[in-house]
Amino acid sequence: MIRKPLLHKGLRFVIVGTIGFICDAGVLWVTTEQAGLDPYIGRLISFSLALLVTWALNSTFTFKSAAKRGKHQFGSYAAVQISSFALNYAIYSGLVWLGIALPIIALVIASLIAMFYSFTAMNLWVFKMPKA
């Protein structure tokens, strides 16, 4: 059975992830459809901005980190998100390259898969609560 605090944290993570996804998808759309960049470069730009948005929200809202938000915490967060992004980007690129999905649909699929990995890594490592 999953404990209630973990479920609440998971719900907050989904809310922040949704905000991050909207940021990511919006910037992806602007960079590819409006600015004319290819979907791979556009995705790198959109991910970078979403990373900053979600770090600020996850550290204060999702995990309610008592630790000072600083370089060390951001470094750990970025490491998890970059490894999650590698998984996300591989799935996204494969779906786009193979012509299976449009960039925005590929983004949805890849983001859902990578979400489970990143929540677990953040919960167990980046924002791990000290044992009482």
Backbone as a chain_set.jsonl record, in Angstrom:
{"seq": "MIRKPLLHKGLRFVIVGTIGFICDAGVLWVTTEQAGLDPYIGRLISFSLALLVTWALNSTFTFKSAAKRGKHQFGSYAAVQISSFALNYAIYSGLVWLGIALPIIALVIASLIAMFYSFTAMNLWVFKMPKA", "coords": {"N": [[0.828, -1.178, 0.0], [0.531, 2.192, -0.819], [1.753, 4.983, 0.892], [-0.057, 7.79, 2.259], [1.275, 10.407, 2.4], [3.165, 10.095, 0.329], [1.511, 9.758, -1.877], [0.295, 12.291, -1.954], [2.538, 13.851, -2.462], [3.185, 12.817, -4.934], [0.961, 13.689, -6.412], [1.339, 16.475, -6.305], [3.718, 16.544, -7.735], [2.833, 15.765, -10.265], [1.218, 17.961, -10.871], [3.142, 20.035, -10.982], [4.69, 18.937, -13.003], [2.86, 19.089, -15.093], [2.661, 21.849, -15.441], [5.32, 22.3, -16.18], [5.339, 20.79, -18.524], [3.533, 22.239, -20.113], [4.975, 24.597, -20.406], [7.243, 23.537, -21.714], [6.063, 22.394, -24.053], [4.855, 24.673, -25.146], [7.056, 26.35, -25.689], [8.409, 24.66, -27.431], [6.58, 24.592, -29.553], [6.612, 27.325, -30.325], [9.316, 27.619, -31.075], [9.557, 25.78, -33.184], [7.302, 26.05, -34.93], [6.864, 28.808, -35.181], [9.378, 30.124, -35.144], [10.783, 28.563, -36.888], [12.767, 26.669, -36.366], [14.436, 23.443, -36.38], [12.858, 20.427, -35.117], [14.493, 19.157, -33.24], [16.46, 20.921, -32.241], [14.699, 22.821, -31.277], [13.515, 21.345, -29.261], [15.615, 21.031, -27.435], [15.919, 23.658, -26.539], [13.376, 24.148, -25.446], [13.306, 22.24, -23.393], [15.345, 23.165, -21.694], [14.316, 25.577, -20.644], [11.999, 24.603, -19.377], [13.203, 23.004, -17.431], [14.293, 24.855, -15.591], [11.942, 26.096, -14.66], [10.525, 23.911, -13.498], [12.331, 23.065, -11.514], [12.329, 25.197, -9.684], [9.638, 25.095, -8.854], [9.3, 22.389, -8.002], [11.134, 22.199, -5.875], [10.096, 23.928, -3.976], [7.305, 23.475, -3.782], [6.463, 20.758, -4.458], [8.296, 18.893, -3.164], [8.872, 20.312, -0.969], [11.337, 21.229, 0.098], [13.55, 21.442, 2.775], [16.122, 22.084, 2.679], [18.427, 24.579, 1.626], [17.789, 26.179, -1.398], [20.12, 25.855, -3.691], [23.314, 25.782, -5.404], [24.222, 23.108, -5.109], [21.857, 21.589, -4.696], [20.489, 22.271, -7.041], [22.303, 21.228, -8.881], [22.13, 18.445, -8.392], [19.436, 18.091, -8.994], [19.426, 18.883, -11.679], [21.064, 16.866, -12.733], [19.44, 14.576, -12.433], [17.25, 15.39, -13.993], [18.483, 15.752, -16.477], [19.336, 13.154, -17.072], [16.836, 11.974, -17.142], [15.802, 13.436, -19.214], [17.413, 12.462, -21.283], [16.393, 9.896, -21.648], [13.752, 10.652, -22.28], [14.219, 12.258, -24.571], [15.361, 10.412, -26.336], [13.216, 8.672, -26.801], [11.351, 10.53, -27.817], [12.774, 11.497, -30.122], [13.057, 9.131, -31.587], [10.366, 8.485, -32.169], [9.628, 10.722, -33.716], [11.565, 10.639, -35.795], [11.044, 8.148, -36.953], [8.629, 8.698, -37.997], [6.328, 8.131, -36.645], [4.917, 9.735, -34.91], [3.756, 13.122, -34.606], [5.751, 15.976, -33.587], [4.638, 17.165, -31.156], [2.932, 15.169, -30.155], [4.737, 13.101, -29.83], [6.231, 14.262, -27.822], [4.398, 14.198, -25.669], [4.101, 11.4, -25.22], [6.776, 10.607, -24.665], [7.299, 12.198, -22.424], [5.515, 11.229, -20.463], [6.504, 8.647, -20.009], [9.124, 9.17, -19.041], [8.508, 10.533, -16.728], [7.947, 8.846, -14.523], [10.438, 7.742, -13.865], [11.897, 10.101, -13.169], [10.461, 11.132, -10.937], [10.855, 9.153, -8.997], [13.68, 9.177, -8.71], [14.097, 11.82, -7.832], [12.655, 11.855, -5.445], [13.97, 9.901, -3.929], [16.606, 10.747, -3.922], [17.423, 13.559, -4.685], [15.665, 15.273, -3.184], [15.563, 13.968, -0.793], [14.303, 13.215, 2.356], [15.731, 13.784, 5.549], [16.436, 11.121, 7.829], [14.554, 10.679, 10.768]], "CA": [[0.0, 0.0, 0.0], [1.286, 3.447, -0.915], [1.393, 5.887, 1.986], [-0.741, 9.021, 1.894], [2.195, 11.506, 2.066], [3.768, 9.841, -0.976], [0.473, 10.05, -2.871], [0.161, 13.752, -2.04], [3.743, 14.331, -3.133], [3.033, 12.426, -6.336], [-0.02, 14.586, -7.026], [2.005, 17.767, -6.499], [4.695, 16.337, -8.809], [2.07, 15.768, -11.522], [0.815, 19.35, -11.117], [4.339, 20.751, -11.441], [5.032, 18.369, -14.306], [1.921, 19.634, -16.073], [3.118, 23.22, -15.701], [6.556, 22.157, -16.952], [4.98, 20.296, -19.85], [2.943, 23.356, -20.856], [6.117, 25.451, -20.747], [8.032, 22.792, -22.693], [5.31, 22.289, -25.305], [4.678, 26.015, -25.7], [8.326, 26.808, -26.267], [8.649, 23.796, -28.596], [5.72, 25.08, -30.631], [7.125, 28.622, -30.778], [10.608, 27.475, -31.756], [9.44, 25.018, -34.429], [6.258, 26.558, -35.821], [6.96, 30.26, -35.379], [10.758, 30.53, -35.433], [11.284, 27.741, -37.985], [13.873, 25.777, -36.0], [14.087, 22.031, -36.508], [12.274, 19.957, -33.86], [15.51, 18.684, -32.3], [16.993, 22.121, -31.59], [13.575, 23.379, -30.534], [13.313, 20.531, -28.055], [16.683, 21.363, -26.488], [15.588, 24.967, -25.972], [12.177, 24.028, -24.61], [13.679, 21.485, -22.194], [16.148, 24.015, -20.807], [13.424, 26.488, -19.926], [11.143, 23.807, -18.492], [14.047, 22.562, -16.324], [14.357, 25.94, -14.612], [10.606, 26.271, -14.087], [10.163, 22.787, -12.633], [13.199, 23.04, -10.335], [11.809, 26.184, -8.732], [8.358, 24.614, -8.313], [9.464, 21.132, -7.262], [11.87, 22.384, -4.623], [9.291, 24.659, -2.999], [5.925, 22.997, -3.695], [6.319, 19.299, -4.474], [9.084, 18.209, -2.146], [8.961, 21.235, 0.164], [12.693, 21.003, 0.572], [14.046, 22.275, 3.873], [17.479, 22.487, 2.294], [18.501, 25.818, 0.868], [17.889, 26.003, -2.845], [21.413, 26.393, -4.102], [24.031, 25.108, -6.49], [24.275, 21.655, -4.907], [20.532, 21.03, -4.957], [20.214, 22.42, -8.464], [23.156, 20.275, -9.591], [21.511, 17.116, -8.267], [18.181, 18.141, -9.741], [19.77, 18.913, -13.1], [21.57, 15.531, -13.113], [18.268, 13.695, -12.593], [16.455, 15.836, -15.127], [19.215, 15.509, -17.72], [19.238, 11.716, -17.371], [15.439, 11.757, -17.523], [15.672, 14.018, -20.548], [18.05, 11.555, -22.247], [15.367, 8.887, -21.925], [12.657, 11.362, -22.934], [14.646, 12.697, -25.899], [15.541, 9.225, -27.178], [11.872, 8.235, -27.204], [10.822, 11.604, -28.665], [13.478, 11.505, -31.408], [12.703, 7.911, -32.317], [8.999, 8.603, -32.679], [9.624, 11.725, -34.782], [12.396, 10.157, -36.896], [10.354, 7.045, -37.614], [7.367, 9.191, -38.558], [5.225, 7.531, -35.892], [4.136, 10.782, -34.251], [4.147, 14.524, -34.743], [6.567, 16.368, -32.43], [3.9, 17.411, -29.922], [2.446, 13.867, -29.681], [5.939, 12.406, -29.36], [6.562, 14.889, -26.544], [3.476, 13.67, -24.659], [4.451, 10.003, -24.953], [8.094, 10.562, -24.028], [7.208, 12.832, -21.106], [4.833, 10.32, -19.534], [7.412, 7.555, -19.672], [10.233, 9.689, -18.232], [7.987, 11.07, -15.472], [8.07, 7.87, -13.439], [11.848, 7.692, -13.485], [12.358, 11.321, -12.499], [9.845, 11.246, -9.611], [11.542, 8.225, -8.099], [15.042, 9.672, -8.444], [14.029, 13.04, -7.015], [12.145, 11.506, -4.125], [14.944, 9.095, -3.2], [17.956, 11.311, -3.926], [17.559, 15.013, -4.696], [14.922, 15.892, -2.096], [15.415, 12.94, 0.246], [14.111, 13.751, 3.703], [16.611, 13.137, 6.51], [15.756, 10.201, 8.752], [14.357, 11.255, 12.104]], "C": [[0.88, 1.253, 0.0], [0.786, 4.391, 0.172], [0.831, 7.199, 1.458], [0.222, 10.179, 1.586], [2.857, 11.334, 0.694], [2.763, 10.114, -2.096], [0.302, 11.557, -3.057], [1.353, 14.359, -2.778], [3.673, 14.006, -4.627], [2.05, 13.317, -7.073], [0.592, 15.961, -7.281], [3.027, 17.68, -7.643], [4.0, 16.374, -10.174], [1.627, 17.189, -11.873], [1.997, 20.147, -11.651], [4.757, 20.241, -12.816], [4.13, 18.889, -15.411], [2.309, 21.069, -16.442], [4.39, 23.187, -16.549], [6.285, 21.705, -18.374], [4.4, 21.423, -20.71], [4.037, 24.328, -21.294], [6.928, 24.811, -21.875], [7.331, 22.777, -24.05], [5.123, 23.651, -25.957], [5.933, 26.533, -26.364], [8.681, 25.955, -27.488], [7.828, 24.282, -29.787], [6.252, 26.399, -31.204], [8.413, 28.448, -31.582], [10.485, 26.74, -33.094], [8.456, 25.649, -35.414], [6.397, 28.045, -36.131], [8.37, 30.698, -35.786], [11.4, 29.688, -36.529], [12.477, 26.859, -37.656], [13.452, 24.325, -36.199], [13.625, 21.513, -35.144], [13.289, 19.474, -32.831], [16.13, 19.853, -31.53], [15.9, 22.768, -30.744], [13.34, 22.647, -29.225], [14.393, 20.818, -27.018], [16.408, 22.704, -25.795], [14.404, 24.836, -25.009], [12.474, 23.264, -23.319], [14.425, 22.364, -21.202], [15.278, 24.971, -20.0], [12.512, 25.734, -18.96], [11.92, 23.304, -17.275], [14.092, 23.62, -15.224], [13.015, 26.141, -13.904], [10.286, 25.152, -13.107], [11.062, 22.674, -11.408], [12.66, 23.997, -9.275], [10.527, 25.672, -8.075], [8.504, 23.321, -7.511], [10.152, 21.334, -5.916], [11.029, 23.096, -3.568], [7.91, 24.063, -2.772], [5.825, 21.478, -3.577], [7.005, 18.645, -3.289], [9.293, 19.06, -0.905], [10.295, 21.089, 0.883], [13.085, 21.995, 1.667], [15.453, 22.786, 3.562], [17.403, 23.769, 1.472], [18.612, 25.491, -0.616], [19.178, 26.659, -3.299], [22.021, 25.565, -5.198], [24.019, 23.599, -6.334], [22.925, 21.011, -5.234], [20.197, 21.128, -6.446], [21.05, 21.443, -9.28], [22.596, 18.868, -9.564], [20.234, 17.038, -9.083], [18.465, 18.088, -11.242], [20.279, 17.556, -13.576], [20.411, 14.56, -13.34], [17.492, 14.097, -13.836], [17.167, 15.605, -16.465], [19.177, 14.023, -18.08], [17.811, 11.343, -17.77], [15.197, 12.29, -18.935], [16.29, 13.11, -21.607], [17.069, 10.45, -22.651], [14.236, 9.507, -22.738], [13.026, 11.698, -24.383], [14.85, 11.522, -26.851], [14.187, 8.719, -27.692], [11.27, 9.24, -28.184], [11.449, 11.553, -30.063], [13.13, 10.286, -32.248], [11.317, 7.992, -32.932], [8.905, 9.603, -33.829], [10.369, 11.196, -36.009], [11.715, 9.033, -37.681], [9.025, 7.466, -38.234], [6.142, 8.628, -37.855], [4.322, 8.605, -35.296], [4.657, 12.161, -34.609], [4.919, 14.932, -33.497], [5.783, 16.543, -31.13], [3.356, 16.102, -29.324], [3.618, 13.051, -29.138], [6.369, 12.958, -28.007], [5.68, 14.354, -25.423], [3.883, 12.254, -24.254], [5.77, 9.913, -24.184], [8.052, 11.134, -22.618], [6.543, 11.924, -20.073], [5.752, 9.184, -19.089], [8.527, 8.029, -18.731], [9.781, 10.197, -16.866], [8.188, 10.1, -14.301], [9.51, 7.749, -12.943], [12.239, 8.921, -12.671], [11.733, 11.497, -11.12], [10.575, 10.361, -8.607], [12.93, 8.738, -7.734], [15.031, 10.931, -7.584], [13.606, 12.732, -5.589], [13.196, 10.775, -3.292], [16.328, 9.731, -3.102], [17.976, 12.832, -3.764], [16.899, 15.668, -3.465], [14.67, 14.908, -0.961], [15.327, 13.6, 1.609], [15.064, 13.037, 4.662], [15.816, 12.242, 7.452], [15.706, 10.819, 10.145], [14.933, 10.364, 13.182]], "O": [[1.857, 1.338, 0.744], [-0.416, 4.58, 0.356], [1.185, 7.659, 0.373], [0.013, 10.88, 0.596], [3.081, 12.313, -0.018], [3.13, 10.643, -3.146], [0.179, 12.04, -4.182], [1.199, 15.257, -3.606], [4.054, 14.819, -5.47], [2.275, 13.664, -8.232], [0.391, 16.545, -8.346], [3.18, 18.622, -8.42], [4.526, 16.951, -11.126], [1.658, 17.578, -13.041], [1.874, 20.853, -12.652], [5.131, 21.025, -13.689], [4.58, 19.106, -16.536], [2.285, 21.446, -17.614], [4.526, 23.944, -17.511], [6.921, 22.176, -19.317], [4.734, 21.546, -21.889], [4.022, 24.82, -22.422], [7.255, 25.465, -22.865], [7.934, 23.107, -25.072], [5.219, 23.777, -27.178], [5.887, 27.086, -27.463], [9.2, 26.478, -28.475], [8.339, 24.369, -30.904], [6.332, 26.565, -32.421], [8.579, 29.055, -32.64], [11.222, 27.038, -34.033], [8.755, 25.766, -36.603], [6.076, 28.482, -37.236], [8.533, 31.543, -36.667], [12.452, 30.057, -37.05], [13.135, 26.349, -38.563], [12.263, 24.009, -36.188], [13.967, 22.101, -34.118], [12.961, 19.392, -31.647], [16.303, 19.78, -30.313], [16.154, 23.21, -29.623], [13.007, 23.256, -28.208], [14.096, 20.844, -25.823], [16.645, 22.848, -24.596], [14.439, 25.356, -23.894], [11.944, 23.609, -22.263], [14.162, 22.311, -20.001], [15.491, 25.147, -18.801], [12.283, 26.192, -17.84], [11.348, 23.188, -16.191], [13.943, 23.295, -14.047], [12.971, 26.333, -12.689], [9.824, 25.417, -11.998], [10.602, 22.229, -10.357], [12.551, 23.636, -8.103], [10.357, 25.806, -6.863], [7.892, 23.177, -6.452], [9.782, 20.702, -4.927], [11.238, 22.882, -2.374], [7.39, 24.141, -1.659], [5.16, 20.974, -2.672], [6.376, 17.932, -2.508], [9.83, 18.586, 0.096], [10.364, 20.861, 2.091], [12.967, 23.21, 1.506], [15.904, 23.79, 4.115], [16.448, 24.003, 0.73], [19.41, 24.651, -1.033], [19.3, 27.884, -3.289], [21.351, 24.757, -5.842], [23.828, 22.877, -7.313], [22.859, 20.016, -5.956], [19.683, 20.178, -7.037], [20.564, 20.887, -10.266], [22.585, 18.175, -10.582], [19.98, 16.051, -9.773], [17.822, 17.341, -11.979], [19.969, 17.134, -14.69], [20.401, 13.814, -14.319], [17.117, 13.245, -14.641], [16.523, 15.298, -17.468], [19.007, 13.668, -19.246], [17.607, 10.493, -18.636], [14.488, 11.681, -19.736], [15.755, 12.996, -22.71], [16.933, 10.117, -23.828], [13.815, 8.958, -23.756], [12.247, 11.454, -25.304], [14.544, 11.624, -28.039], [14.041, 8.384, -28.868], [10.75, 8.867, -29.236], [10.736, 11.565, -31.067], [12.934, 10.386, -33.459], [11.119, 7.609, -34.085], [8.19, 9.368, -34.802], [9.869, 11.29, -37.129], [11.799, 8.976, -38.908], [8.376, 6.674, -38.917], [5.042, 8.645, -38.408], [3.111, 8.415, -35.186], [5.843, 12.344, -34.879], [4.765, 14.305, -32.449], [6.248, 16.092, -30.083], [3.327, 15.954, -28.102], [3.498, 12.39, -28.107], [6.819, 12.207, -27.143], [6.176, 14.084, -24.329], [3.993, 11.956, -23.065], [5.858, 9.221, -23.17], [8.703, 10.608, -21.716], [6.981, 11.87, -18.924], [5.763, 8.813, -17.915], [8.834, 7.362, -17.743], [10.59, 10.283, -15.942], [8.562, 10.52, -13.206], [9.756, 7.665, -11.74], [12.844, 8.796, -11.606], [12.41, 11.97, -10.208], [10.871, 10.791, -7.492], [13.306, 8.728, -6.562], [15.873, 11.084, -6.7], [14.149, 13.294, -4.638], [13.302, 11.002, -2.087], [17.143, 9.303, -2.285], [18.511, 13.33, -2.773], [17.505, 16.508, -2.798], [13.669, 15.013, -0.252], [16.16, 14.43, 1.973], [15.195, 11.814, 4.6], [14.685, 12.552, 7.826], [16.679, 11.399, 10.627], [14.855, 10.696, 14.364]]}, "num_chains": 1, "name": "protein.A"}
